[in-house]
Amino acid sequence: MYRNEIESLAVLGRIPTLAERIDDDPACDLAAWRTEIRGRNNRSEQAVDLSGNQSRALVAAHTLSELDELFAAIRNSAGARLLRRVDPAAAAALSTMTPSTAGRILRQMGSRQEAVLAAMSGPRRTELETLLTYPAESVGAHMTLSLLAMPATGTAHEAVEMMRGAGPHTESAHYVHLLGPGGELVGVAGARDVMLSPSDTELGTLAGGDIVSIDAFEDQEVLVGVFAEYPYASIPVIADGRLVGVVTAERAAEIQATETTEDFRRMGAVGGLPMSLRDAGVWALYRSRVGWLVLLVFGNIFSGAGIAHYEDLIAATVSLVFFLPLLIDSGGNAGSQSSTLMVRALAIGDVRMRDWGKLLGREVLVALLLGVSMAAAVSLLGLARGGTEVALVVSLSVILIVVVGAVIGMSLPFLLTKLKLDPASASAPLITSICDGVGVLIYFFIASQIML
């Protein structure tokens, strides 16, 4: 009946929703609400459910610092929807947020983006315009400009003084980024090392070994792999050889969650759904699914053509039809399993393109063992339904179909990666449709060679 336990409790009156609190008192205690309503998604749902009047009352009755804490506790998309209802206050509210959070919310404000930017002060507007110059799914779009940076020739004392002044207001204060004469990044020193060093220590001597950085125009997916390999609190972002910002580990974790959701949708042949499932309307859900399904309908015609080609064989041995769904589903299932494993492994960097040959040999061996196991089980059914010849046909077919299905499922993500496409597009419905057509041809070809 209700979307989750928190909402159930809220509706039952034990935990008031945000809308109910605003109706009772527009200046309600937002800190108490954030504590009582756990989970960013639960809080975001309640923020999205506010009416225009409730949204305006909320913004008017709270200070900018209180609103900043509110927006930090909900999704960026929910914050953008709330601000679109209170345009005059949008610029002021965004001005108090960290630049990275404000930039992500501003991207989702659509046509009102320019008007909100124009109402901001010069320095903040410049920061946000810089972030908006990067593509929406690039590393630069997710970086923060709020960091600690000093010339590598500076001293530990100077760095500590800088941290005392700027540190409390800096999004990424774990490291001091050391710059060369031209603004290029020449090293990174840990804030703790700087504070514990003698005051006259040159910062360049505190830098670690190799510098780990990432280009601002790289795809955001790259961040997940970089943070998985290097467990840092933040990683510098470079553009044209110069330090332009950093990306925090917290932001990388949010990107990973978003990318995982997108991959699951693609693997289910559901693409082009930019909003959450809860916010999507009937038309948006229809458009996200109809393309693949219509395409796969025409793809399945090949399966029908294969069956039609062997009409005489089917008429002579009707019992073959009994095993057709079992066999072609086995190929699709094996292919979907292999595809899922490969898509995930490619996404997290566990395997590379050069690993295809090694993985192919192993996958064939595993699929062969699976096929033999399934053949042993289905052969008994073949004997009971059609005799020795049918049992032999079914056993050989299931082995070959499972092997071919597994190879297709494993190889297609690699092929898409080679073509610079998203390997998650190797969706389960696509793999199943391909394996269905191939399975029909394999099954009836083997049957024609043995039984005719």
C-alpha positions in Angstrom: 0.0 0.0 0.0 2.8 2.4 0.9 6.2 2.7 -0.8 8.3 1.8 2.2 8.2 1.4 6.0 9.1 5.1 6.6 6.2 6.3 4.5 3.9 3.8 6.2 4.8 5.2 9.6 4.5 8.8 8.3 1.0 8.1 6.9 -0.1 6.4 10.1 0.8 9.6 12.0 3.8 8.3 14.0 6.3 10.2 11.8 4.9 13.3 10.2 5.8 13.9 6.5 7.6 17.0 5.5 4.4 18.3 3.9 2.5 17.8 7.1 5.2 19.6 9.2 5.1 22.6 6.8 1.3 22.7 7.0 1.5 22.8 10.8 4.4 25.2 10.9 6.3 26.5 7.9 9.3 27.1 10.1 9.4 23.5 11.2 12.5 21.9 12.5 14.3 20.5 9.4 17.1 18.9 11.5 14.5 16.8 13.4 12.9 15.8 10.1 16.3 14.7 8.6 16.9 12.6 11.7 13.5 10.9 11.8 13.2 10.3 8.0 16.2 8.1 7.3 17.7 7.6 3.8 18.3 10.1 1.1 15.7 8.5 -1.2 12.9 8.6 1.5 13.7 12.3 2.2 13.8 13.0 -1.6 10.4 11.5 -2.1 8.8 13.7 0.5 10.5 16.8 -0.9 9.2 16.0 -4.4 5.7 15.6 -3.0 5.6 19.2 -1.7 3.1 21.4 -3.6 4.2 24.8 -5.0 2.7 26.7 -2.0 4.4 24.3 0.5 7.8 24.7 -1.3 7.6 28.5 -1.2 6.5 28.5 2.4 9.5 26.2 3.3 12.0 28.4 1.6 10.6 31.6 3.0 10.6 30.4 6.6 14.1 29.0 6.8 17.6 30.5 6.6 19.9 29.8 3.7 22.2 27.7 5.9 19.1 25.5 6.9 18.2 25.2 3.3 21.7 24.2 2.4 21.5 21.3 4.9 18.2 20.3 3.5 19.5 20.1 -0.1 22.5 18.1 1.1 20.1 15.5 2.5 18.1 14.9 -0.7 18.9 13.9 -4.2 20.0 16.6 -6.7 17.0 16.0 -8.9 14.6 16.5 -5.9 16.4 19.7 -5.0 16.1 21.0 -8.6 12.4 20.3 -8.7 11.8 22.0 -5.4 13.8 25.1 -6.5 11.9 25.3 -9.8 8.8 26.0 -7.8 10.4 28.9 -6.0 12.4 30.7 -8.7 13.0 34.0 -6.9 14.8 32.2 -4.1 16.7 29.7 -6.2 19.8 31.9 -6.8 20.1 32.7 -3.1 19.7 29.1 -2.0 22.2 27.8 -4.6 24.7 30.5 -3.5 25.1 29.0 -0.1 25.7 25.5 -1.3 29.1 24.0 -2.2 29.9 24.7 -5.9 29.8 21.1 -6.9 26.3 20.5 -5.4 24.9 23.8 -6.7 26.3 22.9 -10.2 24.6 19.5 -10.3 21.3 21.0 -9.2 21.6 23.8 -11.7 22.1 21.4 -14.6 18.7 19.9 -13.8 16.8 23.2 -13.8 16.4 23.2 -17.6 15.4 26.5 -19.2 15.5 28.4 -15.9 19.3 27.8 -15.6 20.3 31.1 -17.3 17.9 33.2 -15.2 19.1 31.7 -11.9 22.8 32.2 -12.9 22.1 35.9 -13.9 20.7 36.5 -10.4 23.9 35.3 -8.6 26.9 37.3 -7.5 30.0 37.4 -9.8 32.4 35.0 -8.0 29.7 32.3 -7.5 28.4 32.7 -11.0 31.9 32.3 -12.4 32.5 29.1 -10.4 29.2 27.5 -11.6 29.7 28.6 -15.2 33.1 26.9 -15.1 31.6 23.7 -14.0 28.8 23.9 -16.6 31.4 24.1 -19.4 32.1 20.4 -18.9 29.8 17.7 -20.4 27.2 16.5 -18.0 28.7 13.0 -17.8 32.3 14.0 -17.7 34.6 14.0 -14.7 34.7 17.8 -14.8 31.0 18.0 -14.2 31.4 16.2 -10.9 34.5 17.9 -9.5 34.7 20.5 -6.8 36.7 23.7 -7.2 37.0 24.0 -3.4 40.4 22.6 -2.6 43.7 23.3 -0.9 46.5 24.3 -3.3 49.9 26.0 -2.9 53.2 26.4 -4.7 55.5 23.4 -4.1 58.2 25.8 -2.9 56.0 26.9 0.0 56.6 25.9 3.6 54.6 23.7 6.0 53.9 26.8 8.2 52.4 28.7 5.2 50.2 25.6 4.4 48.9 25.3 7.9 48.0 29.0 8.0 46.1 28.5 4.7 44.3 25.5 6.1 43.3 27.4 9.2 41.8 30.1 7.1 40.2 28.1 4.2 40.1 24.6 5.5 36.7 24.7 7.4 35.0 26.0 4.2 36.8 23.6 1.8 35.0 20.6 0.4 38.3 18.6 0.0 40.7 19.4 2.9 42.4 16.0 3.1 45.3 17.0 0.8 47.4 20.0 -0.1 47.9 20.1 -3.9 51.4 21.4 -4.9 51.7 23.5 -8.0 54.5 24.4 -10.3 55.2 27.8 -11.8 52.7 27.4 -14.5 49.9 26.0 -12.3 50.6 22.4 -13.2 50.2 19.8 -10.5 53.6 18.6 -9.3 52.7 16.7 -6.2 50.1 16.0 -3.5 50.9 16.1 0.3 48.6 14.8 3.0 47.2 17.4 5.3 48.2 15.4 8.3 51.8 15.2 7.1 51.9 18.9 6.6 50.6 19.7 10.1 53.0 17.3 11.8 56.1 18.6 9.9 58.5 21.3 11.1 57.3 24.7 10.1 60.2 25.4 7.7 59.7 22.1 5.8 59.4 22.7 2.0 56.1 21.3 0.8 57.7 19.6 -2.2 59.6 17.2 0.1 56.3 16.0 1.6 54.8 14.9 -1.7 54.2 11.2 -2.2 55.4 9.1 -5.2 53.5 9.0 -8.5 50.7 11.5 -8.9 47.3 10.0 -9.5 45.1 12.3 -11.5 42.3 12.2 -14.0 41.4 14.3 -17.0 38.4 16.6 -16.7 36.9 15.4 -20.0 37.1 11.7 -19.2 33.8 9.9 -18.9 32.5 9.7 -15.3 32.6 5.9 -15.4 36.4 6.1 -15.3 36.1 7.5 -11.7 34.7 4.3 -10.3 37.7 2.3 -11.5 40.3 4.9 -10.4 38.9 5.0 -6.8 38.7 1.2 -6.7 42.4 1.1 -7.5 43.5 4.0 -5.4 41.5 4.4 -2.1 42.1 8.1 -1.7 39.7 10.6 -0.2 39.9 12.7 -3.4 41.7 12.6 -6.7 43.0 15.7 -8.6 41.3 16.7 -11.9 43.5 18.0 -14.7 42.7 20.0 -17.9 45.4 21.2 -20.3 48.0 20.1 -17.8 46.7 22.4 -15.1 44.9 21.5 -11.8 41.3 22.5 -12.1 39.6 20.7 -9.3 39.2 17.4 -7.4 36.6 14.7 -7.2 35.8 13.2 -3.8 35.3 9.6 -3.0 31.8 10.3 -1.8 30.9 11.7 -5.2 32.5 8.7 -7.0 30.3 6.4 -4.8 27.2 8.3 -6.0 28.3 8.0 -9.6 28.8 4.3 -9.2 25.3 3.9 -7.8 23.9 5.8 -10.8 25.9 3.9 -13.4 24.9 0.6 -11.8 21.3 1.6 -12.2 21.8 2.6 -15.8 23.6 -0.7 -16.5 20.8 -2.8 -15.1 18.2 -0.9 -17.2 20.3 -1.5 -20.3 20.7 -5.1 -19.5 16.9 -5.4 -19.3 16.6 -3.6 -22.6 15.2 -0.5 -20.9 17.0 2.6 -22.1 16.4 6.3 -22.3 14.9 6.6 -18.8 16.6 9.7 -17.3 14.4 10.0 -14.2 13.7 7.6 -11.3 11.2 4.8 -11.8 8.9 6.5 -9.3 8.9 9.8 -11.2 8.5 8.2 -14.7 5.1 8.5 -16.3 3.4 5.9 -18.5 4.6 7.5 -21.7 8.2 7.7 -20.5 8.2 4.1 -19.5 6.6 3.1 -22.8 9.2 5.0 -24.9 12.1 3.5 -22.9 11.0 -0.1 -23.7 9.1 -0.2 -27.0 12.2 0.3 -29.3 14.0 -2.8 -28.1 10.9 -4.9 -27.9 9.8 -4.1 -31.5 13.3 -4.7 -32.7 13.5 -8.1 -31.0 10.1 -9.1 -32.4 11.6 -8.8 -35.9 14.7 -10.6 -34.7 12.6 -13.5 -33.6 11.3 -13.9 -37.1 14.5 -15.8 -37.8 13.6 -18.4 -35.3 10.3 -18.9 -37.1 12.0 -19.1 -40.4 14.3 -21.8 -39.1 11.3 -23.9 -37.9 9.6 -23.4 -41.2 12.7 -24.7 -43.1 12.5 -28.0 -41.2 8.7 -28.6 -41.5 9.1 -32.0 -43.1 11.4 -33.2 -40.3 8.9 -31.9 -37.7 6.0 -33.6 -39.4 7.9 -36.9 -39.5 9.0 -36.7 -35.8 6.5 -34.6 -33.9 8.1 -35.5 -30.6 11.0 -33.1 -31.5 8.7 -30.1 -30.9 8.3 -31.2 -27.2 12.0 -30.4 -26.6 12.2 -27.1 -28.6 11.3 -24.7 -25.7 13.6 -26.5 -23.3 16.6 -26.4 -25.7 16.4 -22.8 -26.9 15.7 -21.5 -23.4 18.9 -23.3 -22.2 21.0 -21.4 -24.7 19.4 -18.1 -23.8 19.9 -18.8 -20.1 23.5 -19.7 -20.5 24.1 -16.7 -22.7 22.4 -14.3 -20.2 24.5 -15.7 -17.3 27.8 -15.2 -19.3 26.8 -11.7 -20.5 25.9 -10.6 -16.9 29.3 -11.7 -15.6 31.2 -10.1 -18.4 29.3 -6.8 -18.3 29.9 -6.4 -14.6 33.6 -7.5 -14.9 34.2 -4.9 -17.7 32.4 -2.2 -15.8 34.6 -2.5 -12.6 37.8 -3.1 -14.6 38.2 -6.7 -13.5 38.8 -7.7 -17.1 40.2 -6.0 -20.1 39.9 -6.4 -23.9 43.2 -8.4 -23.9 41.7 -11.0 -21.6 39.1 -12.2 -24.2 41.1 -15.1 -25.5 41.9 -16.5 -22.1 38.3 -16.0 -20.9 37.0 -17.6 -24.1 38.8 -20.9 -23.5 37.7 -21.0 -19.9 34.1 -20.2 -20.8 33.9 -22.9 -23.4 35.2 -25.5 -20.9 32.6 -24.3 -18.3 29.8 -24.3 -20.8 30.8 -27.8 -22.0 30.6 -29.1 -18.4 27.2 -27.4 -18.0 26.0 -28.8 -21.3 27.0 -32.4 -20.4 25.3 -32.1 -17.0 22.1 -30.9 -18.7 22.3 -33.5 -21.4 22.5 -36.3 -18.8 19.3 -35.1 -17.3 17.4 -34.4 -20.5 18.5 -37.7 -22.3 16.3 -39.7 -19.9 13.3 -37.6 -20.9 14.3 -38.0 -24.6 14.3 -41.8 -24.2 10.8 -41.7 -22.6 9.3 -39.4 -25.2 10.9 -40.5 -28.5 13.4 -43.3 -28.1 17.1 -43.6 -28.6 17.4 -41.4 -31.7 15.5 -38.5 -30.1 17.5 -38.9 -26.9 20.8 -38.6 -28.9 19.6 -35.6 -30.8 18.4 -33.8 -27.7 21.6 -34.6 -25.8 24.0 -33.4 -28.5 21.8 -30.3 -29.2 21.7 -29.2 -25.6 25.5 -29.5 -25.2 26.2 -27.5 -28.4 23.4 -24.9 -27.8 24.7 -24.2 -24.2 28.3 -23.8 -25.5 27.3 -21.5 -28.3 25.0 -19.5 -26.1 27.7 -19.0 -23.5 30.2 -17.9 -26.1 27.8 -15.4 -27.6 26.9 -14.0 -24.2 30.5 -13.7 -23.2 31.8 -12.2 -26.5 29.1 -9.6 -27.2 30.1 -7.3 -24.4 33.7 -7.4 -25.6 32.6 -6.6 -29.1 30.5 -3.7 -28.0 33.5 -2.4 -25.9 35.7 -2.7 -29.0 33.2 -0.6 -31.0 33.2 2.0 -28.2 29.7 1.2 -27.2 28.3 0.5 -23.7 28.8 -3.3 -23.0 25.6 -3.1 -20.9 23.7 -2.8 -24.2 24.3 -6.6 -24.5 20.9 -6.9 -22.7 19.4 -10.2 -21.5 16.5 -9.9 -24.1 19.0 -9.3 -26.9 21.2 -12.3 -25.9 18.1 -14.5 -25.5 16.7 -13.6 -28.9 20.1 -14.3 -30.6 20.5 -17.6 -28.8 16.9 -18.6 -29.6 17.5 -18.3 -33.4 20.8 -20.1 -33.2 19.4 -22.8 -31.0 16.6 -23.6 -33.4 19.1 -24.0 -36.3 21.4 -26.2 -34.2 18.7 -28.4 -32.9 17.0 -29.1 -36.2 20.3 -29.4 -38.1 21.5 -32.2 -35.8 18.1 -33.8 -35.9 18.1 -33.8 -39.8 21.6 -35.4 -39.9 20.7 -38.2 -37.5 17.0 -38.9 -38.2 16.7 -38.4 -42.0 
